Amino acid sequence: MTMMIENFILAAVTTNPKKVPSGTTVFHCEDQKEMEVIATNLEAILDGIAHQLTEEIFIIVRH
C-alpha cells in the first residue's frame, strides 16, 4: 500500500501552539498578520492550500 502525502496535513501555522496536536510541523507566530504571511508562503512552497480553522490556526494541506 502506497501512502500519499496528499492525505496529510503538511503544516500548521498558529499563534497558540497549545491548540495544535503533536506530530504536525508547527510554525509559531506572534500575531495574526505574521500567521497569514507564513501560511501564504507555505502554500507556495509546499504546493498546498491554506485553510483557516480558527482565528489562531491555519493548516496547509494538498488536495
N, C-alpha and C positions, 0 to 999 in steps of 0.2 A: 504494500500500500504506500503510495506516494503522498506526502503531506505538502500542501501548497501554502506558501507564505500568505496568500490572499485570505486565508481562513483565520488570520490572527490580527489582533491589534498590534500595529507596528510600533507605536509610541503613545505616550500620554503627556500632555502639557498641562501644568496645573499651578495654581497659586496656593493650593492646600494639599501637600503631599500625603497627609493622613487619609485622604479620601481615595487614593489610588492603590489598588492591590499590589502586593509584591509579585515579582515575576514579569513585570512590564517595564520597559525602558521609560523612565520618567524624566521630564525636563521641568525643573522647578523655576518658577518665575516670580518676580517681585510684585507685579501688578497685571491688570487686565490688558493693558496696551502691549507689554512685553510678551504676554501669553499669546496674543493674536499674531504678533510678528513671528514668533518662534513657530507657531502652528502653520502659518502660511509658508515659511521657509521649508519646514519639514514636508509639507505637501509636495513641493517641487523636488526636493532631494530624494524622498522615498517613493516618488511616483504614486502618492496616495491621495486621500481626501480627508480633510479635517472635519470633524463633526463636533459641535459644541454640545456637551451633555448637560452641563450646568454653568453657572457664571464662573465657576472655579476650575472646570475641567474640559479640555478638548481631547479627543482621541484621533489618531491618524490610522486609517485603515485603507486597504486596497480592495476595490470591488472587482 
